[in-house]
Amino acid sequence: MGPGFGFGIARDELIRDFGAQSTMRGERYAAEGRIRDVESDDDGRLLRGRCVGSHGQWYVLEVGLSQGNPAVVEWALCTCPVGSFCKHAVALVLTAVPGAAPQPPVERWRYLLDRVLDEVAVPEGGGKPIALEFSIGAPSRFRPGTLLMLRPLTLGKRGTWITRALTWRRLLDHPEPGEFERDQYQAVRGLISEMERYASPHGTEAMMLNGMSASLWPRLDEVLDAGVTVLADTASGIRAVELIKNVHLRLDFAAETAGGAVMSVAMIVDGQEHDPEGVGLIGMPAPHGMFQVVDSVLRLGAFDPLPGRTMAELLGRREQVQIPAAMARELAVDILPRLAHSVEMEVADGLFVPPTITGPVAVLTVQILDGGARAFWSTRYQVNDQHHDFDPTSSAGVTGYRDAAAEDELWERVTPALQAVAAAAQDWKRQASQHVNRRISATLDAGAVHELRAIVNAHGALEAAALASRRTLLGAVNLTPVEAAVLCDETLPQLECFAELVIDSEVQYRASGVDPLLSFSGDTSLPGDWFSLNVTVRVDGETVALADVIRELDSGATHMLLPSGMYFRLDTPELLRLRALLDEARALGEIDGERANAATLNITLWDELLELGVVDEQLSRWRANLARLALARPPVPIEPPAGLDADLRDYQREGLDWLSFLWDNGIGGVLADDMGLGKTVQTLALIARAVADGAGKFLVVAPTSVARNWVAECHKFAPGLTAVVVTSTDARGAVRLAEQVAEADIVVTSYTLLRMDVAAYAELQWAGMVLDEAQFVKNHHSKTHQSARLLDVPFKLAITGTPMENNLMELWSLLSITVPGLFPSPKIFEMYFRKPIESGAADDRLPVLRRRIKPVLLRRTKTQVVAELPPKSEQVLAIALSARHRKIYDTRLARERQKVLGLLGDWEKNRFQIFRSLTLLRQLSLHPGLVDDSARSVGSAKIDFLIEQLGQLVAEGHSALVFSQFTGFLGILRAHLDSAGIAYSYLDGSVTSDGRATAIEEFGNGTTQVFLISLKAGGFGLNLTTADYCFLCDPWWSPAAEAQAIDRAHRIGQTRPVTVYRLVAQDTIEEKVVALQERKRALFAAVVDDGDLFGSAITASDIRELLG
């Protein structure tokens, strides 16, 4: 608690100031003890404290009390939302002031009547006079610095100035003076209207003037002119108020004994320097006036002229700034001349030596910037031994030593140099137009409009420069790197004839004598599968930021200019290759910012990238491993395992080397040898080697029709291995899967069983998985593909002669199973490889893809590796339709063409209907009876041709395979063969395994010499080298499927030449299908066989071509 209080506070006064409701709530808060940390000044008239609110939050309070007894609340501030005169302030007063209760009645009634008399007193001759009372407020933690306060008073009956009859709110809310003297009331009301912008008036509380704008001074003049009395609040320590007429600031520099100088701000009042002790500033943030108490007299006035904010604040702080002796020269040369134009100064005699100034001189500076250079002019003066450059278009009066007339003469003399520099930029007409347009927008100068018209109509930069004004010529000139080189090497030497011209070129252009050198470094010890990668480009000893090089390459530039002035060629093979490989690495997710994928399977990409430069020691070990993987061969050839009972051909031993390399390094792959080259025996050789080393069992997934063939091949070539065929799901089998395969080294299952029972297979431990005829999982959206991909097996090998039939996504499907880390994202693969390659938009992507898949895809064709294989001849035979057949076909074609063309607008939605119509036309090309039973008697030219040819071949001892996609056509052909007495074997998808085996055996032992096979049923798992003729009755969309069929006969073991006839119905959709086949065949050869592109998937435009 503060000092002893010699006064009390009347409750009705609290009600009058705070209102009845706030007073009652404050009384309750006081009774509840909510007030804490109460402080007061010596006489108890200033109270501070804290109050806890209704929700537990603390508010900070400050209350000012009047003199007298009882006291009244002059002002009350609080941090609560109300802000002032709140219930919390009532609680503080009642807690802090002892006896804050009604006084004895006799004193109370006398006090109240005296107040009434004062408030109704009116002087003779007019309204009540008004006074303004200034006071000084002490700093607080809420308001640092001395406060200048003001409140209104009016004269009471007893001739004393009182506060209660006139409040700030009364002045604001009532425009009419009422009982107050009119002129004075209006003048004070004008003042408070300005003050209200910077402070909130409350009752008779004194308002702070420190933050008011400069409008304070004219308002005070109006108040004084109206006869308002100015009073001093003696309780605040002042006895009088004096308004100063003239006060300004001066910047003084005095010598210091240590050799330096001291800078301070002096205050000049009415021509006399005054001590600034205790000066307070008026105006925030830029002070415009001051107040000071000297000998109990409050003096205040406006600055004239207005000083800068910094000078005023230095005055307020009475700060003296030390200037070291070493800086005296800079102060004298550079700063004081400029200050002298705008600031009153007083410098001690002999403190500074006047500088020696020479000039002006014209200076041309050439700066290298990103993407070019910038040439700009300056006006230079030499001050002692230092030069100072200025914008030649700026005012010469800024410094105090520039000579405007001399500068004008200078630029007149060097005008030819200005024109030469401007003309060095080919697009200077555009640059000059921009300069002039900006000037027109700023000044609306009519002369500039004429100049702009002349520049625009000029022929070239040289003529434009001759027509331009000096102001335009003095503008900065932007140059390309080549223009900058010409300017520095050719133009600037010619300008040296101007004696008053200085060339201040920051660079010297020179060509690099060597090609850029690339270096790679990185930290491969970082946790996880990433490492930091740094690529450095050095040119003739200088390091160039890789990002800058790439940006210049992307812009199409052929040279790059370095800040040193050296330039070098960008179109070197190394830099172009670097950009391409970095683009690829980022697109495929191999590089993320400055991180690189340490666990990459994109082996050739990194090998090619690091081959471009020098690799540091740590990264070289990683690179050496990549280089080894990129070779995709073991360091020494692998001997066939002892358990292999087969004599491998040379290319098969190479295949074993490749498979062993993948196996040893934990990498999967695709064995894509041509049909009949022994992919199975190569795979068995790998399995035998792995099992001999204790690897565990292998899972082989194959089409149902060839599953048992795997067991037979295993017994034949690897008799020491145990092979088991799974023929039912785990749930339906008599023996659980785990028991069936417990003793097996090789477990053979079908794609169907894998898809249906993938969970059961996932429960077992597999050393590796082999996907035979892997084209069965070419659709990455299918469940079979997803089952094969998600099965957790450390080594996966796909076997197929056709890793791609229709599009590149089929190849991705196989790689996503066998080498999932190579191209993780199908969307990125499609964007980066498939679309550019299949559309022909990016010829460079195809060789890139070939290189990327080379380590993990091995393909050899029969012509490459089997010299003893007899030749194969293929011939397309155009078969003309009969007249009746042609009429039926053409009639249906017209109808289906109209139908399909109407559906092509929404290709994806109508795909099924479109292909249904195309299939109908293809069937109609074969035999009209396939579409309309009533037309079976019409006959087919292809049937007639086949019966004739097959009869002759059989008679000559040949054997023939006849393939068709349509079993209906094969059925018609069978009837004709029966009629002709030609024996045949038959196979389609409906034939059982036993029936399949019987058909193959009969054909193989010569019982039959003709084998009718549906294209899908004969696409895999058949070795029919007995045949030396093949007939393809109808072209299929996929040339790969046809190639598989032909390879049933043209494979290892064939001793006779093989003749292939492709029967194509003339002038029908079949001819268009053959053309489409050629495109797809080219795509396959381009990607897999290193042939030339091109081909693509079927599109809507293809359909239009098919329909003629």
VENBELPE-V54511 format. One record per pair of residues at least 24 apart in sequence whose C-alpha atoms are under 8 Angstrom apart, sorted by sequence separation. I is the first residue (numbers start at 1). J is the second residue. D is the distance in Angstrom with one decimal. If there is no record, write none. Layout:
BEGIN
I/J/D
I/J/D
END
This chain:
BEGIN
130/154/4.6
168/192/7.1
246/270/5.1
247/271/7.9
285/309/7.7
328/352/7.0
329/353/8.0
357/381/6.8
358/382/5.0
485/509/6.2
515/539/6.8
516/540/7.4
581/605/7.0
603/627/7.6
633/657/6.1
634/658/7.3
659/683/7.7
721/745/5.8
722/746/6.2
723/747/5.8
724/748/6.0
725/749/5.9
726/750/7.8
729/753/6.2
737/761/7.9
769/793/6.6
774/798/5.6
984/1008/5.1
985/1009/7.9
987/1011/7.8
1000/1024/7.7
1020/1044/6.8
1024/1048/5.3
1025/1049/4.4
129/154/5.9
130/155/6.9
191/216/7.2
244/269/7.4
245/270/6.9
246/271/7.8
287/312/6.5
357/382/5.5
358/383/6.6
514/539/7.1
515/540/7.9
633/658/5.3
721/746/7.2
723/748/7.2
728/753/6.9
751/776/7.7
768/793/5.8
771/796/7.7
773/798/7.7
774/799/5.7
775/800/6.5
778/803/8.0
809/834/7.0
983/1008/5.5
984/1009/6.2
985/1010/6.3
986/1011/5.8
987/1012/6.3
988/1013/5.9
989/1014/7.5
1016/1041/7.8
1019/1044/5.2
1020/1045/7.5
1023/1048/5.3
1024/1049/5.0
1025/1050/6.6
63/89/6.8
128/154/6.7
129/155/6.2
244/270/7.6
356/382/7.9
357/383/4.5
429/455/6.4
514/540/6.2
553/579/7.9
603/629/6.6
604/630/5.6
632/658/6.1
634/660/7.5
652/678/7.4
656/682/5.8
660/686/6.3
727/753/7.8
738/764/7.2
767/793/6.6
768/794/6.2
769/795/6.3
770/796/5.9
771/797/6.2
772/798/6.3
773/799/5.7
774/800/5.3
778/804/7.8
808/834/5.7
983/1009/6.9
984/1010/4.6
985/1011/4.6
986/1012/4.8
987/1013/4.8
988/1014/5.0
1015/1041/7.5
1019/1045/4.9
1022/1048/5.8
1023/1049/6.7
1025/1051/6.9
1076/1102/7.8
61/88/7.6
62/89/7.6
128/155/6.5
356/383/5.6
357/384/6.2
429/456/6.8
512/539/7.1
513/540/7.1
581/608/7.9
582/609/7.9
603/630/5.6
634/661/5.3
655/682/6.5
656/683/7.6
659/686/6.5
729/756/7.3
730/757/6.8
766/793/6.0
767/794/6.5
768/795/4.6
769/796/4.8
770/797/4.8
771/798/4.6
772/799/4.8
773/800/4.8
775/802/6.8
789/816/7.2
807/834/7.8
983/1010/6.8
984/1011/5.5
985/1012/6.1
986/1013/5.9
987/1014/6.5
989/1016/7.4
1015/1042/7.4
1018/1045/6.0
1035/1062/7.4
61/89/6.5
191/219/5.4
355/383/6.2
356/384/4.9
379/407/7.6
512/540/6.3
581/609/6.3
633/661/5.6
729/757/6.1
755/783/6.5
765/793/7.8
766/794/7.8
767/795/6.8
768/796/5.7
769/797/6.2
770/798/5.8
771/799/5.8
772/800/6.4
773/801/7.6
775/803/6.2
785/813/7.7
789/817/4.7
893/921/6.9
982/1010/7.9
984/1012/7.0
988/1016/7.6
989/1017/5.3
1020/1048/7.7
1025/1053/6.3
1026/1054/7.3
1028/1056/6.3
1030/1058/7.6
1032/1060/7.6
1034/1062/7.3
1035/1063/7.7
190/219/6.9
191/220/7.1
355/384/5.8
539/568/7.7
550/579/6.4
632/661/6.3
653/682/7.7
656/685/6.8
755/784/5.1
758/787/6.2
762/791/5.9
768/797/7.8
770/799/7.2
774/803/7.3
775/804/7.5
788/817/6.8
789/818/7.9
892/921/7.7
947/976/7.3
988/1017/5.2
1019/1048/7.8
1025/1054/5.0
1028/1057/6.3
1029/1058/5.6
1030/1059/6.3
1031/1060/6.0
1032/1061/6.2
1033/1062/6.4
1034/1063/6.1
1035/1064/7.1
63/93/7.7
131/161/7.8
632/662/7.3
652/682/6.1
656/686/6.3
680/710/7.9
684/714/7.0
688/718/6.9
730/760/6.8
754/784/7.3
761/791/7.8
762/792/6.8
779/809/8.0
780/810/7.6
943/973/6.4
947/977/6.8
987/1017/6.9
988/1018/7.6
1015/1045/6.7
1018/1048/7.8
1025/1055/8.0
1028/1058/4.5
1029/1059/4.8
1030/1060/4.7
1031/1061/4.9
1032/1062/4.8
1033/1063/5.1
1034/1064/6.4
61/92/7.7
281/312/7.6
429/460/7.1
578/609/6.6
778/809/7.8
779/810/6.3
807/838/7.9
951/982/7.0
987/1018/7.6
1027/1058/7.8
1028/1059/6.3
1029/1060/5.9
1030/1061/6.2
1031/1062/6.1
1032/1063/6.1
1033/1064/7.4
169/201/6.7
187/219/7.4
191/223/7.8
429/461/5.6
681/713/7.6
752/784/7.4
755/787/5.8
778/810/4.6
785/817/7.9
889/921/7.6
1029/1061/7.9
1031/1063/7.3
70/103/7.6
122/155/8.0
168/201/5.9
169/202/6.9
428/461/5.5
680/713/7.7
684/717/7.5
685/718/7.7
688/721/7.2
751/784/6.6
754/787/7.1
755/788/8.0
758/791/7.5
778/811/7.1
780/813/5.3
943/976/7.8
947/980/7.6
1072/1105/7.1
1073/1106/7.0
121/155/7.6
122/156/7.6
123/157/7.7
168/202/6.8
169/203/6.4
426/460/7.6
427/461/6.9
578/612/7.3
684/718/6.9
754/788/7.7
779/813/6.5
1072/1106/5.1
121/156/5.4
122/157/6.6
167/202/7.9
168/203/6.1
187/222/5.9
188/223/6.0
281/316/6.5
426/461/6.0
429/464/6.3
775/810/7.9
778/813/5.3
889/924/6.3
1035/1070/6.5
2/38/7.9
120/156/7.3
121/157/3.9
167/203/5.2
168/204/6.4
187/223/5.0
279/315/7.7
280/316/6.1
425/461/7.2
428/464/8.0
436/472/6.7
681/717/7.0
777/813/7.1
778/814/6.3
889/925/7.0
1034/1070/7.3
1037/1073/6.5
1/38/6.4
2/39/6.1
3/40/7.7
51/88/6.3
118/155/7.5
119/156/5.7
120/157/6.8
121/158/7.6
167/204/4.9
279/316/5.8
424/461/7.8
435/472/6.4
711/748/7.7
777/814/7.1
819/856/7.7
1036/1073/7.3
1069/1106/5.8
1/39/6.5
2/40/5.3
3/41/7.9
5/43/7.2
118/156/3.9
119/157/7.0
166/204/7.3
278/316/7.8
423/461/4.9
574/612/6.1
710/748/7.3
930/968/6.5
1035/1073/6.6
1039/1077/5.5
1069/1107/6.7
1/40/7.6
2/41/7.1
3/42/6.2
5/44/6.3
117/156/7.3
118/157/4.4
184/223/6.6
187/226/6.6
276/315/6.9
422/461/7.3
423/462/4.8
889/928/7.6
930/969/7.0
1035/1074/6.4
1037/1076/7.4
1038/1077/6.5
1039/1078/7.8
2/42/7.3
3/43/6.8
4/44/7.8
117/157/5.9
118/158/6.3
164/204/6.7
276/316/7.6
422/462/7.7
432/472/6.4
435/475/7.2
644/684/7.8
774/814/7.3
888/928/7.3
1037/1077/6.3
3/44/6.5
51/92/7.7
117/158/7.8
163/204/6.1
277/318/7.3
432/473/7.8
644/685/6.0
707/748/6.3
1036/1077/7.9
1039/1080/6.9
1040/1081/7.4
2/44/6.7
50/92/8.0
184/226/5.1
276/318/6.9
360/402/7.8
420/462/7.6
423/465/6.3
707/749/6.7
885/927/7.9
927/969/7.3
970/1012/6.9
1038/1080/7.3
1039/1081/6.1
49/92/6.9
183/226/5.6
184/227/6.5
360/403/7.6
419/462/7.4
422/465/6.2
707/750/6.8
885/928/6.7
923/966/7.7
926/969/7.4
970/1013/7.9
48/92/7.8
118/162/7.6
184/228/5.7
357/401/7.7
641/685/6.7
644/688/6.6
970/1014/7.7
47/92/7.8
119/164/7.7
420/465/7.9
640/685/6.6
643/688/6.2
704/749/7.6
47/93/7.7
119/165/5.7
265/311/6.6
360/406/6.9
375/421/7.8
419/465/5.2
431/477/7.4
643/689/7.8
700/746/6.9
702/748/7.2
704/750/5.2
360/407/6.2
419/466/6.4
431/478/7.9
641/688/6.4
697/744/6.7
698/745/6.2
699/746/6.0
700/747/5.9
701/748/5.9
702/749/6.4
703/750/5.3
704/751/7.6
967/1014/6.2
267/315/7.7
362/410/7.2
641/689/5.2
697/745/4.5
698/746/4.9
699/747/4.9
700/748/4.7
701/749/5.0
702/750/5.0
703/751/6.2
962/1010/7.3
966/1014/6.8
47/96/7.5
265/314/6.5
266/315/7.1
361/410/7.3
362/411/7.3
428/477/7.3
640/689/7.5
696/745/6.9
697/746/5.7
698/747/6.2
699/748/6.1
700/749/6.3
701/750/5.3
702/751/6.1
960/1009/6.3
961/1010/6.0
962/1011/6.0
963/1012/6.2
964/1013/6.8
965/1014/5.3
130/180/7.4
264/314/7.4
265/315/5.5
333/383/6.8
360/410/7.5
697/747/7.4
699/749/7.6
701/751/5.9
959/1009/4.5
960/1010/5.0
961/1011/4.9
962/1012/4.8
963/1013/5.0
964/1014/5.1
965/1015/4.9
127/178/8.0
128/179/6.1
129/180/6.2
130/181/7.4
264/315/7.7
422/473/6.7
641/692/7.9
958/1009/7.0
959/1010/5.9
960/1011/6.4
961/1012/6.2
962/1013/6.1
963/1014/5.6
964/1015/5.4
965/1016/7.0
127/179/5.2
128/180/4.3
129/181/5.5
152/204/7.2
362/414/7.8
425/477/7.1
516/568/7.8
961/1013/7.2
963/1015/5.6
127/180/4.4
128/181/5.3
151/204/6.6
265/318/7.5
425/478/6.9
515/568/7.4
701/754/7.6
885/938/6.7
38/92/7.8
127/181/4.2
130/184/6.4
151/205/6.5
152/206/8.0
247/301/6.7
249/303/7.6
264/318/7.6
265/319/7.9
419/473/6.7
425/479/5.5
512/566/6.0
515/569/7.5
691/745/7.3
884/938/6.8
885/939/7.6
126/181/6.5
127/182/7.3
129/184/7.2
130/185/7.1
151/206/4.4
238/293/7.3
242/297/6.9
244/299/6.5
246/301/7.1
247/302/6.5
248/303/5.1
264/319/6.5
265/320/7.9
415/470/7.5
418/473/5.9
422/477/6.3
424/479/7.7
425/480/7.7
509/564/7.5
510/565/6.0
511/566/5.4
512/567/5.8
885/940/7.4
954/1009/6.4
17/73/7.3
35/91/6.9
150/206/4.9
151/207/6.2
240/296/7.0
241/297/5.7
242/298/6.0
243/299/5.8
244/300/5.7
245/301/6.5
246/302/7.2
247/303/5.2
248/304/5.3
264/320/4.8
418/474/7.0
421/477/7.7
507/563/7.2
508/564/6.9
509/565/4.1
510/566/4.6
511/567/5.0
512/568/5.3
954/1010/7.8
34/91/7.9
35/92/6.2
122/179/7.9
149/206/5.5
150/207/5.2
239/296/5.6
240/297/4.9
241/298/4.7
242/299/4.7
243/300/5.2
244/301/4.7
245/302/7.7
246/303/7.1
247/304/6.1
248/305/6.2
263/320/5.7
264/321/6.4
341/398/7.9
507/564/5.8
508/565/4.9
509/566/5.4
510/567/6.3
511/568/6.0
515/572/7.5
14/72/7.6
29/87/8.0
38/96/6.8
149/207/5.2
150/208/6.5
238/296/4.4
239/297/5.9
240/298/6.1
241/299/6.0
242/300/6.6
243/301/5.7
244/302/7.7
246/304/6.6
248/306/7.5
249/307/6.8
262/320/6.3
263/321/5.0
425/483/6.3
507/565/5.1
508/566/7.5
509/567/7.3
882/940/7.5
13/72/6.6
14/73/7.6
29/88/7.4
149/208/4.4
150/209/7.1
237/296/6.3
238/297/5.6
239/298/7.8
241/300/8.0
248/307/7.6
262/321/5.6
263/322/6.5
341/400/7.1
411/470/7.9
424/483/6.4
516/575/7.9
881/940/7.3
882/941/6.7
9/69/7.4
10/70/6.3
35/95/7.1
148/208/5.7
149/209/5.8
238/298/6.4
251/311/7.9
262/322/4.8
263/323/7.2
338/398/6.3
340/400/7.7
534/594/6.9
881/941/6.0
950/1010/7.6
7/68/7.2
8/69/6.1
9/70/5.0
10/71/7.7
26/87/4.4
30/91/4.6
147/208/6.5
148/209/5.5
261/322/6.1
262/323/5.9
338/399/4.6
533/594/5.6
880/941/6.9
7/69/4.9
8/70/4.9
9/71/5.3
10/72/7.9
25/87/5.8
26/88/5.9
29/91/5.7
30/92/7.1
147/209/7.6
148/210/6.0
249/311/7.8
260/322/7.4
261/323/5.1
337/399/5.9
338/400/5.7
424/486/7.7
532/594/5.9
533/595/5.7
879/941/6.7
6/69/7.8
7/70/5.7
8/71/6.2
9/72/6.5
24/87/8.0
26/89/7.3
27/90/7.0
28/91/7.7
147/210/6.5
249/312/7.8
260/323/5.7
261/324/6.7
337/400/5.1
424/487/6.3
532/595/4.6
533/596/6.1
879/942/6.7
7/71/6.6
22/86/6.3
23/87/6.1
26/90/4.8
27/91/5.9
30/94/6.4
260/324/4.7
261/325/6.9
337/401/7.2
531/595/5.5
532/596/6.1
22/87/4.6
26/91/4.4
30/95/5.9
259/324/7.6
260/325/3.9
334/399/7.8
530/595/6.1
531/596/5.3
232/298/7.8
259/325/5.4
260/326/7.6
421/487/7.3
530/596/5.4
531/597/6.6
961/1027/6.5
18/85/5.6
23/90/6.1
27/94/7.1
258/325/8.0
261/328/7.6
424/491/7.9
530/597/4.6
531/598/5.9
699/766/6.7
959/1026/6.6
960/1027/5.1
963/1030/7.6
17/85/7.4
18/86/6.6
22/90/7.5
260/328/7.0
529/597/6.0
530/598/4.8
697/765/7.8
698/766/5.7
701/769/7.5
959/1027/4.5
960/1028/6.2
961/1029/6.3
962/1030/5.9
963/1031/6.1
964/1032/6.3
18/87/7.6
213/282/8.0
214/283/7.0
529/598/5.1
530/599/7.2
696/765/8.0
697/766/5.5
698/767/5.6
699/768/6.4
700/769/5.8
701/770/6.1
702/771/6.3
703/772/7.6
958/1027/7.1
959/1028/5.9
960/1029/4.5
961/1030/4.7
962/1031/4.7
963/1032/5.0
964/1033/5.3
965/1034/7.1
212/282/6.7
213/283/5.5
421/491/7.6
529/599/5.4
696/766/6.6
697/767/5.5
698/768/4.9
699/769/4.7
700/770/4.6
701/771/5.0
702/772/4.9
703/773/7.2
958/1028/6.6
959/1029/6.3
960/1030/5.5
961/1031/6.2
962/1032/6.2
963/1033/6.0
964/1034/6.0
210/281/6.7
211/282/6.1
212/283/5.2
213/284/7.3
420/491/7.4
645/716/7.3
646/717/5.7
696/767/5.2
697/768/7.2
698/769/5.7
699/770/6.2
700/771/6.0
701/772/6.0
702/773/6.4
958/1029/7.4
960/1031/7.4
962/1033/7.1
965/1036/7.4
18/90/7.7
210/282/4.5
211/283/4.7
212/284/7.0
645/717/4.7
695/767/5.9
698/770/7.4
700/772/7.1
702/774/7.9
209/282/6.9
210/283/5.9
211/284/5.0
644/717/5.7
645/718/5.8
210/284/7.4
211/285/7.9
214/288/6.1
524/598/7.2
644/718/4.9
645/719/7.4
213/288/7.7
214/289/7.8
643/718/5.8
644/719/7.7
14/90/7.4
643/719/7.3
643/720/6.0
393/471/6.8
417/495/6.3
481/560/7.8
481/561/6.4
393/474/7.5
392/474/7.2
963/1045/7.6
217/301/7.8
414/498/7.0
217/302/6.8
414/500/7.9
414/501/7.5
9/97/7.7
214/302/8.0
8/97/6.8
11/100/7.4
8/98/7.0
9/99/7.4
10/100/6.5
11/101/5.9
261/351/7.8
410/500/7.6
520/610/7.0
8/99/5.6
9/100/4.6
10/101/5.4
11/102/6.1
942/1033/7.5
5/97/6.8
8/100/4.9
9/101/5.9
10/102/4.7
251/343/7.2
253/345/7.7
5/98/6.9
8/101/6.6
9/102/6.9
10/103/6.8
250/343/7.1
251/344/6.2
252/345/5.6
253/346/6.2
254/347/6.4
255/348/6.5
520/613/6.8
8/102/7.8
9/103/8.0
250/344/5.1
251/345/4.7
252/346/4.8
253/347/4.8
254/348/5.2
518/612/6.7
519/613/4.9
520/614/6.1
521/615/6.0
522/616/7.6
524/618/7.2
1/96/7.1
8/103/7.2
249/344/7.5
250/345/5.5
251/346/6.4
252/347/6.0
253/348/6.2
518/613/4.4
519/614/4.4
520/615/4.7
521/616/5.2
523/618/7.0
524/619/7.0
132/228/7.1
134/230/7.5
250/346/7.3
255/351/6.2
517/613/6.6
518/614/6.2
519/615/5.7
520/616/6.3
522/618/7.0
523/619/7.2
131/228/5.3
132/229/6.2
133/230/6.0
134/231/6.2
135/232/6.2
136/233/7.9
254/351/7.5
377/474/6.1
517/614/8.0
519/616/7.6
521/618/7.5
522/619/5.8
130/228/5.7
131/229/4.4
132/230/5.1
133/231/4.5
134/232/5.1
135/233/5.0
376/474/7.3
377/475/7.5
521/619/6.0
524/622/7.9
129/228/7.3
130/229/6.6
131/230/5.7
132/231/6.0
133/232/5.4
134/233/5.9
135/234/7.7
137/236/6.9
376/475/6.7
377/476/7.1
520/619/7.6
131/231/6.8
133/233/6.1
136/236/5.4
376/476/4.5
135/236/5.6
136/237/7.3
375/476/5.7
376/477/6.3
135/237/7.9
136/238/7.6
374/476/6.7
375/477/5.1
135/238/7.2
374/477/5.6
375/478/6.5
374/478/4.6
375/479/7.6
373/478/5.9
374/479/5.9
372/478/7.3
373/479/4.9
134/241/7.5
372/479/5.4
373/480/6.1
926/1033/7.9
372/480/4.1
373/481/6.3
926/1034/7.2
371/480/6.6
372/481/4.4
371/481/6.8
372/482/7.9
373/484/5.9
372/484/7.0
84/202/7.7
679/799/7.0
942/1063/7.3
942/1065/7.9
671/797/7.2
672/798/8.0
675/801/5.5
75/202/6.8
668/795/5.4
669/796/6.9
670/797/5.8
671/798/6.1
672/799/6.0
673/800/7.2
674/801/5.0
75/203/7.5
666/794/6.7
667/795/6.4
668/796/4.9
669/797/5.2
670/798/4.6
671/799/4.9
672/800/5.0
673/801/5.4
674/802/8.0
74/203/7.4
75/204/7.4
666/795/6.1
667/796/7.8
668/797/5.5
669/798/6.4
670/799/6.0
671/800/6.5
672/801/4.8
74/204/6.0
75/205/4.8
670/800/7.6
671/801/7.9
672/802/6.7
74/205/4.9
75/206/7.5
672/803/6.4
74/206/7.7
663/795/6.8
147/280/7.8
670/803/7.9
146/280/6.4
145/280/7.7
364/501/7.5
362/500/6.0
363/501/5.7
364/502/6.3
365/503/6.4
366/504/6.7
367/505/6.9
368/506/7.8
361/500/5.4
362/501/4.9
363/502/4.7
364/503/5.1
365/504/4.6
366/505/4.7
367/506/6.0
368/507/7.5
926/1065/7.2
361/501/6.3
362/502/6.2
363/503/6.0
364/504/5.7
365/505/5.2
366/506/6.2
367/507/7.5
925/1065/6.1
361/502/7.3
363/504/6.6
364/505/7.4
365/506/7.3
366/507/7.7
148/291/7.8
925/1068/6.5
670/814/7.4
925/1069/7.4
670/815/7.4
925/1070/7.2
669/815/7.2
922/1069/6.4
670/818/7.2
921/1069/6.9
922/1070/6.5
669/818/5.4
668/818/4.7
669/819/6.3
667/818/7.7
668/819/5.3
667/819/6.6
872/1050/7.2
869/1051/7.3
869/1052/6.6
677/861/7.9
869/1053/8.0
870/1054/7.0
873/1057/7.9
877/1061/6.6
879/1063/6.6
881/1065/6.7
672/857/6.8
673/858/6.8
674/859/6.9
677/862/6.8
869/1054/6.8
870/1055/6.2
871/1056/8.0
872/1057/5.8
873/1058/6.4
874/1059/6.1
875/1060/6.2
876/1061/5.9
877/1062/5.9
878/1063/6.3
879/1064/5.9
880/1065/6.0
881/1066/6.9
17/203/7.8
670/856/6.2
671/857/6.0
672/858/5.7
673/859/4.3
674/860/6.0
676/862/8.0
866/1052/7.8
869/1055/7.2
870/1056/5.8
871/1057/5.1
872/1058/4.7
873/1059/5.0
874/1060/4.6
875/1061/5.1
876/1062/4.6
877/1063/5.0
878/1064/5.0
879/1065/4.8
880/1066/5.1
669/856/4.5
670/857/4.7
671/858/5.1
672/859/4.6
673/860/4.8
674/861/4.8
675/862/7.9
870/1057/4.9
871/1058/6.5
872/1059/5.8
873/1060/6.0
874/1061/6.0
875/1062/6.1
876/1063/6.1
877/1064/6.0
878/1065/5.8
879/1066/5.4
880/1067/7.9
668/856/7.0
669/857/5.8
670/858/6.4
671/859/6.4
672/860/7.4
673/861/6.2
674/862/6.2
870/1058/7.3
872/1060/7.4
874/1062/7.5
876/1064/6.9
878/1066/5.2
372/561/7.9
667/856/8.0
862/1051/7.6
907/1100/6.6
369/563/7.8
662/856/7.8
368/563/6.1
904/1100/6.4
658/858/8.0
655/858/7.8
901/1104/7.2
897/1107/6.0
651/865/6.4
893/1107/7.8
601/819/7.5
602/821/7.6
601/821/5.6
602/822/5.1
600/821/6.6
601/822/4.9
602/823/7.8
600/822/7.1
632/855/5.1
631/855/6.7
632/856/7.5
630/855/5.7
629/855/7.4
859/1088/7.2
859/1089/7.4
806/1038/6.5
805/1038/5.9
805/1039/7.2
588/823/6.8
805/1040/5.5
804/1040/7.9
805/1041/7.6
588/825/7.9
850/1087/6.1
802/1040/6.1
849/1087/7.5
850/1088/7.4
588/828/6.4
846/1086/7.6
850/1090/7.4
587/828/7.0
588/829/7.4
846/1087/6.9
802/1044/7.9
801/1044/7.5
588/832/7.9
587/832/7.2
838/1083/7.8
605/851/7.9
604/851/6.4
605/852/6.4
773/1020/7.2
584/832/8.0
604/852/5.5
603/852/7.2
602/852/6.4
604/855/7.6
603/855/7.7
840/1094/7.4
838/1094/7.2
838/1095/6.2
839/1096/7.1
838/1096/4.9
838/1097/7.7
806/1080/6.4
805/1080/7.4
807/1083/7.9
805/1084/7.0
804/1084/6.4
705/993/6.6
807/1096/6.3
806/1096/7.2
807/1097/5.7
806/1097/5.8
709/1021/7.6
706/1020/7.8
706/1021/5.3
705/1021/7.1
676/1023/7.9
675/1044/6.6
676/1047/6.7
675/1047/5.6
676/1048/7.6
675/1048/7.6
676/1050/7.6
677/1051/6.9
676/1051/4.5
677/1052/6.4
675/1051/6.7
676/1052/5.7
END
